[in-house]
Structure formats: structure tokens, C-alpha cells
């Protein structure tokens, strides 16, 4: 799926939004993360008798060759050439011929061996044959010397910046809210830089706090002004910049081209769908239903591909915008295959005030709103902007639009979370732009196809955009 929402994040150094890789919340399942030179991964924690347990097979299978043999209550586990013996209900294991005491009894369920997480410090070194570092409170296990250290320095530049350099490339998820910017490292073995709390000589970015929780590392940066994060140095550097208010657009030349971006060759190919000038003249909002054609997107159920839900919801949005007197135009109104570059080129050619990309998920989390997170880009040349960072001057306005939509959704009692990500085609657009990922409010995925549920979400989205329509119109390019 070349235009898969989640695969796009991976390709752009962003963690995939799998169910166990979302930001921690009270309802998130317990997970235990393992970091090694072989693989970084997470294992679900189960609770037995008020004690946290892990399946030993799931824990070690990604690291080597494993096998098990069960005989009644006796369970023999083999990792590479190391054999370990366990007996259900006993607080002792035998590894390499030596007894190891466990803090809680070994549990055997349907031939699945469960060991208490608090016993891993004694159990794993002789099995793995290498040292480990175990953080039980954060549920993180480091096998060997794999930890990623980082430094953080606040600059005196205008605008102020916080520059963080990491020992290896990192892929955090980033969320911004008033007064803070939060980075979650789901699959990166990032560790604290000596102190859990860092203070900086900066009024705009005064401090940062490091925390390990539920198998993840979290860095919470406190800000007194809106802030944005950018990646550079192949993912080894993250720069947080105190954002200035969006500058007014420059006056336009008497005759401007349809799109003022230097697009990659693929975006200008003869196969690119065309937008007629007459159709785009009065467009206020461009709606982009993700996927389509050969790209089905996520399989929400066995019979429901993501591309069908995004198209249905986009059509509903178009109707609601039109009823508000805000002319809406859809990038695709059928089962078409379009590349991110084609979508961006069509959006830029429309002259619209705002662009909304529509995605869908089967996770029962309500709605996620995404605005662009700028990667490093090339220089602009006059009226022609660098393709990968064309959104830069619109980031503030895009965040304002997303915040207004979030307010509309919350007024409808819809759970919503706002995030920033280096998404295609958002990075390539010269207008306010955000992506909305709709999910069911409950475990019933069929809600995504429900006209009532789509109407509820759609009315909130349109209301949020309409509330700032004058502001959006004023910044048209």
C-alpha cells in the first residue's frame, strides 16, 4: 500500500500507529518492551494473582531459536542451546543446571509458560548469556549495550530552540498541546540523560521531563509559546522551535501560476489527474479520501476496506460544507489510485483555503487529528517552494484549524487527540491542511459506516472549519 497512512509514517521516520504503539492512557493494555541488537519489540503483560507475568516464549522468540515441551505440570523451554525447566505452581526454575528462585509461582496455561516480570533480572542473564538492564517500573528491558543516550541544549537564537542530539536515529510520536510538546519513544531504547528533569535558560522552553512508562519512554517538553519539532541528521537530531505567529502571505504577482511548487517529476507526469481552472476557482475546501483503486488501506473488517469508509465520509463532508455555503471539492470521487504527489499537486492547483485528508481506523479511540511535522528541506527559489517543506509557512494556521475542529468534536462528546507527524501529502501543501483519522467510539467497527455516526463527526468537523473560515480565506495563496 504505497499510500498507506501508517506505512507513510514509517517511511518518514515515524512510528506506525499500531494498537500497542499509541500514546499511553489509563485504558491502554500493559506492555513490556525489549531492546536488543537483534530486534526491538513489545510483549503484552498479563496479570495473574495480582502479579504481572509475561509469556516466556513470546518474550524470547524474536531473539533466537526457541522450543517448548510440556508434560503434565512440567514445562521445558529451550532457547538456542540453553535449556530451562519449570514446574507449574513452583517458585523455582532450573537453568543451565542451576536453581533460580522466582518471586512468584510459575504459571502454565494451555502449554503457555508464564513467568513473573519481577523475576526476569535473575532468570534472563543465564539464558541469554549476556548482561541485561531491567526497568520494572517502566516495563523496559535492555539486552546488552543498546541504550540510546541524548543531549539537550537550549539556544539563544531568535526564535529560541531546543536542540536534542541522539546517539542513533529515533522515531518518536509527537503530540503538541498548549504549554507542552510530548515525544513518545515506542521502539527506541532512549534513556534519561543523567537526570529525569532538565532545566534550560530559556523563557520559551524552560524545562523537559523524562519518564519511562508502560514499555515506552516519554519526553515532555514544557513551553510557554507554541512550539514545533523538526528532524534532521537522518533522525539523530530533533530541534524544537518556539513558533512565531504565521506571517501574512506576500502580495501576489499580477499573473501567478496555477501551482507555485517545484514538484517531483512524478507529480507532473502526463498521467496525473487534471483540475480545470473553472472548477477550482471558488473552491474553499479540498477533501482527500485516502487510498482508493489498487490501494485499499487498512482492512477495518473482513469486508470493509479503509478506502470505502474514507470515500463515504468525504462525500458526507462535502455535502455538509456545501450546506454551509463553503464550496467543497474532492480529490477523488470514485475508486481511483492516486499518489501523494498527485494529491498534493491537485490540492495546490485548486486555490482552496484548506485541505482535509480523511483516514479511518478500526481502533475504538474516536478521532485523531494530524498536522504536518516538517522534515529538513531544500531552499526556496522565488515563487517556487521546496516540495518537501511547502507547508512550513502554514503550520500555525493548520494547527489553528485542527484545534478548532477538535473543539467542535469535543462539543459532540467525541474523544479526540491532536498530533503532529511528517505526513504526505500535508508537507507539500500551500494552504492550511490537516488529516483526520476517524475511529469507532466503541468496539463496534460497523459504526464507521453508520450514517448517524458519520453525520455526528462530519457536523463537528464542518463547524470547526466554518468558525475560522474568515481567517482561512485571508491566508489563501
C-alpha positions as a Python dict, from the first residue, in 0.01 Angstrom:
ca = {
    (1, 'X'): (0, 0, 0),
    (2, 'X'): (223, 287, -123),
    (3, 'X'): (-11, 549, 23),
    (4, 'X'): (-92, 366, 344),
    (5, 'X'): (-128, 618, 627),
    (6, 'X'): (73, 407, 865),
    (7, 'X'): (338, 299, 615),
    (8, 'X'): (385, 666, 524),
    (9, 'X'): (475, 736, 884),
    (10, 'X'): (730, 456, 886),
    (11, 'X'): (888, 577, 565),
    (12, 'X'): (920, 923, 717),
    (13, 'X'): (1091, 809, 1033),
    (14, 'X'): (765, 789, 1225),
    (15, 'X'): (640, 501, 1433),
    (16, 'X'): (348, 309, 1289),
    (17, 'X'): (25, 362, 1473),
    (18, 'X'): (-34, 4, 1569),
    (19, 'X'): (-264, -70, 1861),
    (20, 'X'): (15, -114, 2114),
    (21, 'X'): (220, 180, 1986),
    (22, 'X'): (-22, 459, 2066),
    (23, 'X'): (30, 706, 2347),
    (24, 'X'): (-25, 554, 2688),
    (25, 'X'): (-359, 612, 2851),
    (26, 'X'): (-532, 460, 3151),
    (27, 'X'): (-714, 220, 2915),
    (28, 'X'): (-401, 109, 2725),
    (29, 'X'): (-303, -255, 2776),
    (30, 'X'): (8, -321, 2979),
    (31, 'X'): (308, -386, 2759),
    (32, 'X'): (670, -475, 2816),
    (33, 'X'): (933, -357, 2567),
    (34, 'X'): (1255, -538, 2479),
    (35, 'X'): (1551, -366, 2314),
    (36, 'X'): (1838, -563, 2164),
    (37, 'X'): (2079, -561, 1871),
    (38, 'X'): (1858, -826, 1709),
    (39, 'X'): (1516, -664, 1743),
    (40, 'X'): (1313, -405, 1935),
    (41, 'X'): (959, -516, 2017),
    (42, 'X'): (680, -522, 2275),
    (43, 'X'): (506, -806, 2457),
    (44, 'X'): (166, -784, 2625),
    (45, 'X'): (171, -819, 3004),
    (46, 'X'): (-90, -1040, 3173),
    (47, 'X'): (-191, -1028, 3537),
    (48, 'X'): (-228, -1340, 3749),
    (49, 'X'): (-290, -1330, 4124),
    (50, 'X'): (-223, -953, 4129),
    (51, 'X'): (121, -1012, 3975),
    (52, 'X'): (249, -912, 3630),
    (53, 'X'): (353, -1204, 3407),
    (54, 'X'): (498, -1248, 3059),
    (55, 'X'): (484, -1544, 2822),
    (56, 'X'): (845, -1666, 2807),
    (57, 'X'): (804, -1793, 2451),
    (58, 'X'): (674, -1456, 2325),
    (59, 'X'): (945, -1275, 2520),
    (60, 'X'): (1243, -1461, 2371),
    (61, 'X'): (1123, -1587, 2034),
    (62, 'X'): (1234, -1270, 1845),
    (63, 'X'): (1587, -1308, 1985),
    (64, 'X'): (1673, -1666, 1888),
    (65, 'X'): (1554, -2021, 1827),
    (66, 'X'): (1302, -2142, 2085),
    (67, 'X'): (1109, -2461, 2153),
    (68, 'X'): (890, -2592, 2433),
    (69, 'X'): (788, -2932, 2565),
    (70, 'X'): (510, -2979, 2818),
    (71, 'X'): (449, -3293, 3022),
    (72, 'X'): (171, -3250, 3272),
    (73, 'X'): (278, -2966, 3500),
    (74, 'X'): (639, -2990, 3388),
    (75, 'X'): (743, -2737, 3120),
    (76, 'X'): (1080, -2742, 2944),
    (77, 'X'): (1185, -2437, 2748),
    (78, 'X'): (1483, -2427, 2514),
    (79, 'X'): (1643, -2104, 2389),
    (80, 'X'): (1919, -2167, 2133),
    (81, 'X'): (2133, -2424, 2320),
    (82, 'X'): (2014, -2330, 2672),
    (83, 'X'): (1753, -2541, 2847),
    (84, 'X'): (1531, -2421, 3132),
    (85, 'X'): (1291, -2632, 3336),
    (86, 'X'): (979, -2507, 3515),
    (87, 'X'): (702, -2671, 3718),
    (88, 'X'): (356, -2517, 3741),
    (89, 'X'): (290, -2362, 4082),
    (90, 'X'): (656, -2365, 4192),
    (91, 'X'): (867, -2059, 4268),
    (92, 'X'): (1185, -2205, 4129),
    (93, 'X'): (1332, -2267, 3783),
    (94, 'X'): (1639, -2462, 3673),
    (95, 'X'): (1862, -2303, 3407),
    (96, 'X'): (2196, -2445, 3287),
    (97, 'X'): (2178, -2694, 3574),
    (98, 'X'): (2142, -2426, 3844),
    (99, 'X'): (1836, -2340, 4050),
    (100, 'X'): (1692, -1988, 4024),
    (101, 'X'): (1437, -1861, 4272),
    (102, 'X'): (1133, -1680, 4131),
    (103, 'X'): (943, -1408, 4323),
    (104, 'X'): (610, -1571, 4229),
    (105, 'X'): (495, -1912, 4113),
    (106, 'X'): (542, -2023, 3753),
    (107, 'X'): (206, -2040, 3570),
    (108, 'X'): (123, -2290, 3296),
    (109, 'X'): (-187, -2218, 3086),
    (110, 'X'): (-268, -2427, 2780),
    (111, 'X'): (101, -2517, 2745),
    (112, 'X'): (192, -2145, 2762),
    (113, 'X'): (455, -2076, 3027),
    (114, 'X'): (418, -1750, 3220),
    (115, 'X'): (698, -1607, 3433),
    (116, 'X'): (671, -1309, 3673),
    (117, 'X'): (824, -991, 3530),
    (118, 'X'): (995, -923, 3862),
    (119, 'X'): (1197, -1244, 3819),
    (120, 'X'): (1346, -1154, 3481),
    (121, 'X'): (1656, -997, 3634),
    (122, 'X'): (1766, -1334, 3772),
    (123, 'X'): (1620, -1558, 3502),
    (124, 'X'): (1735, -1398, 3177),
    (125, 'X'): (2115, -1341, 3208),
    (126, 'X'): (2200, -1715, 3226),
    (127, 'X'): (1950, -1791, 2950),
    (128, 'X'): (2069, -1516, 2716),
    (129, 'X'): (2434, -1537, 2804),
    (130, 'X'): (2461, -1158, 2812),
    (131, 'X'): (2402, -878, 3066),
    (132, 'X'): (2068, -706, 3081),
    (133, 'X'): (1931, -383, 3224),
    (134, 'X'): (1580, -411, 3363),
    (135, 'X'): (1346, -123, 3445),
    (136, 'X'): (1047, -290, 3608),
    (137, 'X'): (850, 28, 3682),
    (138, 'X'): (878, 139, 3318),
    (139, 'X'): (846, -222, 3188),
    (140, 'X'): (1158, -192, 2971),
    (141, 'X'): (1435, -449, 2917),
    (142, 'X'): (1771, -370, 2754),
    (143, 'X'): (1973, -667, 2630),
    (144, 'X'): (2340, -573, 2602),
    (145, 'X'): (2469, -222, 2527),
    (146, 'X'): (2184, -86, 2315),
    (147, 'X'): (2067, 222, 2507),
    (148, 'X'): (2039, 548, 2312),
    (149, 'X'): (2167, 850, 2505),
    (150, 'X'): (2094, 1209, 2413),
    (151, 'X'): (2188, 1567, 2495),
    (152, 'X'): (1958, 1868, 2504),
    (153, 'X'): (2074, 2229, 2466),
    (154, 'X'): (1862, 2546, 2452),
    (155, 'X'): (1989, 2813, 2214),
    (156, 'X'): (1975, 3193, 2249),
    (157, 'X'): (1863, 3232, 1889),
    (158, 'X'): (1553, 3413, 1769),
    (159, 'X'): (1326, 3224, 1779),
    (160, 'X'): (1456, 3012, 2070),
    (161, 'X'): (1530, 2645, 2001),
    (162, 'X'): (1590, 2327, 2195),
    (163, 'X'): (1835, 2106, 2007),
    (164, 'X'): (1844, 1736, 2104),
    (165, 'X'): (2113, 1508, 1963),
    (166, 'X'): (2067, 1131, 1992),
    (167, 'X'): (2331, 860, 1964),
    (168, 'X'): (2125, 676, 1700),
    (169, 'X'): (1825, 762, 1477),
    (170, 'X'): (1498, 781, 1669),
    (171, 'X'): (1133, 763, 1565),
    (172, 'X'): (917, 932, 1828),
    (173, 'X'): (549, 1008, 1807),
    (174, 'X'): (494, 1375, 1880),
    (175, 'X'): (188, 1550, 2021),
    (176, 'X'): (152, 1919, 2090),
    (177, 'X'): (-84, 2083, 2332),
    (178, 'X'): (-87, 2431, 2486),
    (179, 'X'): (215, 2453, 2715),
    (180, 'X'): (380, 2127, 2619),
    (181, 'X'): (525, 1913, 2345),
    (182, 'X'): (529, 1540, 2414),
    (183, 'X'): (751, 1281, 2247),
    (184, 'X'): (683, 910, 2293),
    (185, 'X'): (959, 664, 2201),
    (186, 'X'): (777, 337, 2144),
    (187, 'X'): (1051, 128, 1983),
    (188, 'X'): (1362, 332, 2060),
    (189, 'X'): (1581, 239, 2361),
    (190, 'X'): (1614, 603, 2467),
    (191, 'X'): (1729, 653, 2826),
    (192, 'X'): (1745, 955, 3057),
    (193, 'X'): (2043, 1191, 3015),
    (194, 'X'): (2161, 1156, 3376),
    (195, 'X'): (1866, 1343, 3528),
    (196, 'X'): (1493, 1286, 3487),
    (197, 'X'): (1431, 1662, 3483),
    (198, 'X'): (1622, 1905, 3265),
    (199, 'X'): (1606, 2283, 3302),
    (200, 'X'): (1708, 2536, 3039),
    (201, 'X'): (1791, 2904, 3043),
    (202, 'X'): (1503, 2984, 2812),
    (203, 'X'): (1174, 3157, 2886),
    (204, 'X'): (1011, 2995, 2584),
    (205, 'X'): (1134, 2638, 2657),
    (206, 'X'): (1214, 2628, 3030),
    (207, 'X'): (1230, 2254, 3104),
    (208, 'X'): (1187, 1893, 2996),
    (209, 'X'): (1099, 1581, 3193),
    (210, 'X'): (1195, 1224, 3103),
    (211, 'X'): (975, 933, 3207),
    (212, 'X'): (954, 560, 3136),
    (213, 'X'): (607, 410, 3149),
    (214, 'X'): (422, 109, 3009),
    (215, 'X'): (710, -3, 2789),
    (216, 'X'): (779, 341, 2643),
    (217, 'X'): (999, 640, 2708),
    (218, 'X'): (834, 982, 2720),
    (219, 'X'): (999, 1323, 2699),
    (220, 'X'): (768, 1607, 2800),
    (221, 'X'): (898, 1948, 2695),
    (222, 'X'): (740, 2244, 2873),
    (223, 'X'): (684, 2553, 2660),
    (224, 'X'): (537, 2898, 2719),
    (225, 'X'): (463, 2956, 2349),
    (226, 'X'): (353, 2723, 2067),
    (227, 'X'): (641, 2503, 1952),
    (228, 'X'): (718, 2281, 1655),
    (229, 'X'): (962, 1991, 1612),
    (230, 'X'): (1180, 1914, 1311),
    (231, 'X'): (1400, 1614, 1231),
    (232, 'X'): (1747, 1634, 1078),
    (233, 'X'): (2076, 1443, 1064),
    (234, 'X'): (1896, 1126, 949),
    (235, 'X'): (1678, 1120, 1260),
    (236, 'X'): (1961, 1178, 1509),
    (237, 'X'): (1867, 1541, 1578),
    (238, 'X'): (1531, 1682, 1683),
    (239, 'X'): (1501, 2060, 1702),
    (240, 'X'): (1209, 2215, 1889),
    (241, 'X'): (1150, 2571, 1777),
    (242, 'X'): (935, 2827, 1954),
    (243, 'X'): (680, 2914, 1687),
    (244, 'X'): (612, 3269, 1577),
    (245, 'X'): (264, 3373, 1463),
    (246, 'X'): (209, 3290, 1095),
    (247, 'X'): (331, 3575, 878),
    (248, 'X'): (85, 3733, 634),
    (249, 'X'): (129, 3600, 281),
    (250, 'X'): (331, 3815, 39),
    (251, 'X'): (142, 4011, -222),
    (252, 'X'): (90, 3801, -531),
    (253, 'X'): (228, 3892, -873),
    (254, 'X'): (-27, 4011, -1134),
    (255, 'X'): (-24, 3670, -1301),
    (256, 'X'): (61, 3368, -1092),
    (257, 'X'): (99, 3005, -1200),
    (258, 'X'): (-167, 2754, -1102),
    (259, 'X'): (69, 2588, -854),
    (260, 'X'): (383, 2756, -725),
    (261, 'X'): (564, 2441, -613),
    (262, 'X'): (861, 2267, -765),
    (263, 'X'): (700, 1922, -767),
    (264, 'X'): (889, 1596, -820),
    (265, 'X'): (867, 1463, -1177),
    (266, 'X'): (604, 1207, -1077),
    (267, 'X'): (364, 1486, -977),
    (268, 'X'): (386, 1646, -1318),
    (269, 'X'): (361, 1327, -1525),
    (270, 'X'): (112, 1316, -1808),
    (271, 'X'): (-91, 1053, -1620),
    (272, 'X'): (-167, 1300, -1340),
    (273, 'X'): (-538, 1379, -1296),
    (274, 'X'): (-610, 1735, -1409),
    (275, 'X'): (-803, 2008, -1232),
    (276, 'X'): (-984, 2256, -1451),
    (277, 'X'): (-939, 2621, -1360),
    (278, 'X'): (-1312, 2684, -1377),
    (279, 'X'): (-1389, 2402, -1133),
    (280, 'X'): (-1130, 2524, -884),
    (281, 'X'): (-1197, 2899, -895),
    (282, 'X'): (-1431, 2916, -597),
    (283, 'X'): (-1321, 2608, -404),
    (284, 'X'): (-1296, 2670, -30),
    (285, 'X'): (-1206, 2322, 95),
    (286, 'X'): (-1037, 2027, -72),
    (287, 'X'): (-1135, 1688, 74),
    (288, 'X'): (-897, 1398, 11),
    (289, 'X'): (-1036, 1048, 84),
    (290, 'X'): (-722, 841, 147),
    (291, 'X'): (-635, 531, -54),
    (292, 'X'): (-850, 416, -348),
    (293, 'X'): (-811, 194, -651),
    (294, 'X'): (-528, -52, -602),
    (295, 'X'): (-464, 82, -251),
    (296, 'X'): (-733, -47, -16),
    (297, 'X'): (-578, 91, 302),
    (298, 'X'): (-636, -88, 630),
    (299, 'X'): (-873, -387, 647),
    (300, 'X'): (-1118, -248, 902),
    (301, 'X'): (-1315, -574, 887),
    (302, 'X'): (-1301, -872, 652),
    (303, 'X'): (-1547, -696, 421),
    (304, 'X'): (-1472, -329, 489),
    (305, 'X'): (-1156, -170, 342),
    (306, 'X'): (-1046, 171, 464),
    (307, 'X'): (-1082, 324, 116),
    (308, 'X'): (-1462, 271, 123),
    (309, 'X'): (-1505, 445, 459),
    (310, 'X'): (-1285, 742, 366),
    (311, 'X'): (-1480, 797, 43),
    (312, 'X'): (-1819, 774, 214),
    (313, 'X'): (-1716, 1015, 491),
    (314, 'X'): (-1557, 1255, 240),
    (315, 'X'): (-1883, 1268, 44),
    (316, 'X'): (-2073, 1343, 364),
    (317, 'X'): (-1828, 1622, 447),
    (318, 'X'): (-1871, 1770, 100),
    (319, 'X'): (-2248, 1780, 142),
    (320, 'X'): (-2223, 1942, 487),
    (321, 'X'): (-1973, 2203, 364),
    (322, 'X'): (-2194, 2287, 68),
    (323, 'X'): (-2492, 2332, 303),
    (324, 'X'): (-2282, 2586, 495),
    (325, 'X'): (-2212, 2775, 173),
    (326, 'X'): (-1848, 2663, 171),
    (327, 'X'): (-1775, 2509, -168),
    (328, 'X'): (-1606, 2169, -131),
    (329, 'X'): (-1420, 1968, -393),
    (330, 'X'): (-1298, 1607, -362),
    (331, 'X'): (-962, 1482, -486),
    (332, 'X'): (-1130, 1156, -580),
    (333, 'X'): (-1500, 1080, -604),
    (334, 'X'): (-1457, 719, -713),
    (335, 'X'): (-1227, 420, -676),
    (336, 'X'): (-911, 583, -816),
    (337, 'X'): (-543, 519, -743),
    (338, 'X'): (-357, 846, -676),
    (339, 'X'): (-4, 907, -546),
    (340, 'X'): (70, 1155, -264),
    (341, 'X'): (237, 1387, -517),
    (342, 'X'): (-68, 1380, -741),
    (343, 'X'): (-296, 1456, -447),
    (344, 'X'): (-78, 1747, -338),
    (345, 'X'): (-49, 1889, -691),
    (346, 'X'): (-427, 1874, -735),
    (347, 'X'): (-484, 2040, -399),
    (348, 'X'): (-236, 2319, -470),
    (349, 'X'): (-390, 2381, -813),
    (350, 'X'): (-734, 2427, -657),
    (351, 'X'): (-655, 2757, -486),
    (352, 'X'): (-854, 2635, -182),
    (353, 'X'): (-827, 2778, 168),
    (354, 'X'): (-792, 2442, 345),
    (355, 'X'): (-717, 2077, 266),
    (356, 'X'): (-858, 1787, 470),
    (357, 'X'): (-720, 1434, 428),
    (358, 'X'): (-953, 1158, 553),
    (359, 'X'): (-834, 828, 703),
    (360, 'X'): (-1009, 559, 909),
    (361, 'X'): (-909, 305, 1173),
    (362, 'X'): (-1079, 15, 1347),
    (363, 'X'): (-937, 117, 1685),
    (364, 'X'): (-1202, 232, 1932),
    (365, 'X'): (-1047, 570, 2003),
    (366, 'X'): (-1276, 828, 1846),
    (367, 'X'): (-1079, 1069, 1627),
    (368, 'X'): (-716, 1167, 1575),
    (369, 'X'): (-621, 1495, 1406),
    (370, 'X'): (-279, 1534, 1244),
    (371, 'X'): (-94, 1841, 1125),
    (372, 'X'): (236, 1832, 937),
    (373, 'X'): (573, 1794, 1106),
    (374, 'X'): (836, 1944, 881),
    (375, 'X'): (1144, 1742, 779),
    (376, 'X'): (1464, 1910, 663),
    (377, 'X'): (1416, 2062, 317),
    (378, 'X'): (1594, 2241, 38),
    (379, 'X'): (1596, 2616, -35),
    (380, 'X'): (1304, 2804, -186),
    (381, 'X'): (1360, 2977, -517),
    (382, 'X'): (1145, 3285, -559),
    (383, 'X'): (784, 3184, -604),
    (384, 'X'): (883, 2819, -622),
    (385, 'X'): (887, 2646, -284),
    (386, 'X'): (1075, 2337, -178),
    (387, 'X'): (832, 2048, -232),
    (388, 'X'): (904, 1866, 95),
    (389, 'X'): (856, 2171, 319),
    (390, 'X'): (596, 2373, 127),
    (391, 'X'): (364, 2358, 430),
    (392, 'X'): (614, 2543, 655),
    (393, 'X'): (456, 2888, 640),
    (394, 'X'): (110, 2739, 702),
    (395, 'X'): (190, 2524, 1006),
    (396, 'X'): (46, 2774, 1252),
    (397, 'X'): (-275, 2816, 1056),
    (398, 'X'): (-308, 2438, 1012),
    (399, 'X'): (-274, 2389, 1387),
    (400, 'X'): (-537, 2658, 1445),
    (401, 'X'): (-774, 2478, 1209),
    (402, 'X'): (-714, 2142, 1375),
    (403, 'X'): (-768, 2296, 1718),
    (404, 'X'): (-1098, 2448, 1606),
    (405, 'X'): (-1213, 2111, 1468),
    (406, 'X'): (-1105, 1942, 1793),
    (407, 'X'): (-1326, 2187, 1984),
    (408, 'X'): (-1616, 2100, 1756),
    (409, 'X'): (-1565, 1728, 1810),
    (410, 'X'): (-1540, 1767, 2186),
    (411, 'X'): (-1870, 1958, 2183),
    (412, 'X'): (-2022, 1643, 2032),
    (413, 'X'): (-1869, 1430, 2312),
    (414, 'X'): (-1625, 1271, 2067),
    (415, 'X'): (-1287, 1162, 2201),
    (416, 'X'): (-1017, 1345, 2005),
    (417, 'X'): (-637, 1367, 2015),
    (418, 'X'): (-423, 1616, 1822),
    (419, 'X'): (-82, 1509, 1691),
    (420, 'X'): (192, 1626, 1456),
    (421, 'X'): (352, 1395, 1201),
    (422, 'X'): (562, 1426, 883),
    (423, 'X'): (274, 1314, 661),
    (424, 'X'): (237, 1308, 286),
    (425, 'X'): (80, 1497, 124),
    (426, 'X'): (37, 1750, 407),
    (427, 'X'): (403, 1858, 387),
    (428, 'X'): (359, 1954, 19),
    (429, 'X'): (56, 2183, 51),
    (430, 'X'): (44, 2564, 33),
    (431, 'X'): (-270, 2610, 240),
    (432, 'X'): (-397, 2518, 583),
    (433, 'X'): (-405, 2138, 594),
    (434, 'X'): (-474, 1858, 840),
    (435, 'X'): (-560, 1489, 835),
    (436, 'X'): (-848, 1334, 1027),
    (437, 'X'): (-845, 966, 1120),
    (438, 'X'): (-1190, 851, 1228),
    (439, 'X'): (-1236, 551, 1453),
    (440, 'X'): (-1540, 399, 1623),
    (441, 'X'): (-1642, 542, 1958),
    (442, 'X'): (-1684, 187, 2088),
    (443, 'X'): (-1563, -159, 1989),
    (444, 'X'): (-1829, -174, 1716),
    (445, 'X'): (-1636, -112, 1392),
    (446, 'X'): (-1964, -101, 1200),
    (447, 'X'): (-2006, 250, 1345),
    (448, 'X'): (-1766, 372, 1077),
    (449, 'X'): (-2029, 300, 811),
    (450, 'X'): (-2317, 435, 1019),
    (451, 'X'): (-2479, 745, 862),
    (452, 'X'): (-2566, 872, 1210),
    (453, 'X'): (-2209, 842, 1337),
    (454, 'X'): (-2061, 992, 1020),
    (455, 'X'): (-2308, 1282, 1043),
    (456, 'X'): (-2214, 1345, 1405),
    (457, 'X'): (-1843, 1360, 1321),
    (458, 'X'): (-1898, 1550, 997),
    (459, 'X'): (-2104, 1825, 1158),
    (460, 'X'): (-1831, 1878, 1417),
    (461, 'X'): (-1558, 1899, 1151),
    (462, 'X'): (-1752, 2142, 933),
    (463, 'X'): (-1849, 2355, 1232),
    (464, 'X'): (-1486, 2380, 1344),
    (465, 'X'): (-1368, 2485, 996),
    (466, 'X'): (-1657, 2727, 946),
    (467, 'X'): (-1576, 2901, 1274),
    (468, 'X'): (-1241, 3016, 1130),
    (469, 'X'): (-1342, 3046, 764),
    (470, 'X'): (-1263, 3418, 751),
    (471, 'X'): (-916, 3355, 888),
    (472, 'X'): (-857, 3076, 638),
    (473, 'X'): (-978, 3289, 347),
    (474, 'X'): (-743, 3568, 443),
    (475, 'X'): (-441, 3339, 400),
    (476, 'X'): (-530, 3195, 59),
    (477, 'X'): (-233, 3168, -173),
}
